[in-house]
Amino acid sequence: MDQKSIKDFLKLDWKKSLIFIILVLLNFIPAKTIFIISSGTFGTYHGFPFIFYASGNGFSKFNYFFLFLDLVIFYLLSCISVFVYGRIRARKK
């Protein structure tokens, strides 16, 4: 791939933005809610593929680096999905 095609691949448009927003909103749904038997409380984890927020049993932890990695991965997934959809649509014509 040359530099122009990489720029076109990563360039923001409404389709990529929409897919990215949907992925980010789905990311804030708790990935896993567990019941901690010893204390009788619930623990919640947010983030996929990297857990960037964990809370429960009197603690909470937020990791900005993992949140950043999740956002980068989601944007790349939205770029790939728009690219693949465009290729499939071009073949059908």
DRENRODREN-765736 format. One line per field, with one value per residue (C-alpha): residue in three letters; x, y, z. Coordinates in nm, 3 decimals, m for minus. Example, Ala and Ser with C-alpha at 12.3 -4.5 7.8 and 13.67 -1.06 7.14 Angstrom:
BEGIN
r <- (ala/ser)
east <- (1.230/1.367)
north <- (m0.450/m0.106)
up <- (0.780/0.714)
END
This chain:
BEGIN
r <- (met/asp/gln/lys/ser/ile/lys/asp/phe/leu/lys/leu/asp/trp/lys/lys/ser/leu/ile/phe/ile/ile/leu/val/leu/leu/asn/phe/ile/pro/ala/lys/thr/ile/phe/ile/ile/ser/ser/gly/thr/phe/gly/thr/tyr/his/gly/phe/pro/phe/ile/phe/tyr/ala/ser/gly/asn/gly/phe/ser/lys/phe/asn/tyr/phe/phe/leu/phe/leu/asp/leu/val/ile/phe/tyr/leu/leu/ser/cys/ile/ser/val/phe/val/tyr/gly/arg/ile/arg/ala/arg/lys/lys)
east <- (0.000/0.126/0.092/m0.218/m0.411/m0.320/m0.445/m0.769/m0.803/m0.767/m0.956/m1.260/m1.604/m1.958/m1.963/m1.645/m1.766/m2.097/m1.936/m1.678/m1.947/m2.147/m1.838/m1.749/m2.101/m2.099/m1.764/m1.915/m2.158/m2.005/m1.800/m1.833/m2.022/m1.920/m2.046/m1.767/m1.875/m1.640/m1.780/m2.125/m2.062/m2.051/m1.743/m1.776/m1.530/m1.557/m1.361/m1.293/m1.039/m0.854/m1.027/m0.981/m1.208/m1.264/m1.462/m1.606/m1.534/m1.441/m1.194/m1.193/m0.918/m0.906/m0.634/m0.605/m0.358/m0.597/m0.881/m0.660/m0.575/m0.944/m1.028/m0.747/m0.858/m1.220/m1.124/m0.913/m1.203/m1.438/m1.187/m1.149/m1.525/m1.591/m1.305/m1.432/m1.790/m1.670/m1.479/m1.776/m2.011/m1.773/m1.761/m2.140/m2.161)
north <- (0.000/0.343/0.647/0.782/0.457/0.439/0.795/0.707/0.394/0.590/0.904/0.973/0.960/0.916/0.536/0.488/0.735/0.555/0.212/0.356/0.518/0.193/m0.004/0.250/0.246/m0.133/m0.118/0.066/m0.218/m0.417/m0.699/m0.910/m0.871/m1.115/m1.176/m1.175/m1.438/m1.338/m0.985/m1.025/m0.747/m0.732/m0.663/m0.504/m0.490/m0.252/m0.281/m0.517/m0.642/m0.465/m0.405/m0.035/m0.004/m0.246/m0.188/m0.381/m0.487/m0.134/m0.069/0.084/0.105/0.299/0.244/0.522/0.329/0.035/0.275/0.432/0.087/m0.007/0.312/0.257/m0.102/0.006/0.272/0.024/m0.224/0.042/0.125/m0.243/m0.303/m0.005/m0.115/m0.474/m0.358/m0.130/m0.413/m0.650/m0.387/m0.308/m0.677/m0.701/m0.417)
up <- (0.000/m0.079/0.145/m0.033/0.005/0.374/0.422/0.241/0.453/0.779/0.668/0.882/0.719/0.848/0.805/1.006/1.267/1.307/1.345/1.586/1.804/1.816/1.919/2.188/2.330/2.336/2.514/2.811/2.879/3.163/3.015/3.322/3.646/3.913/4.263/4.516/4.770/5.051/5.082/4.926/4.672/4.296/4.085/3.743/3.455/3.158/2.837/2.553/2.450/2.731/3.064/3.135/3.440/3.724/4.040/4.328/4.684/4.783/4.500/4.158/3.901/3.576/3.314/3.052/2.839/2.799/2.714/2.447/2.306/2.296/2.105/1.853/1.796/1.751/1.497/1.302/1.308/1.172/0.894/0.804/0.801/0.571/0.343/0.319/0.262/m0.019/m0.184/m0.163/m0.297/m0.587/m0.686/m0.706/m0.960)
END
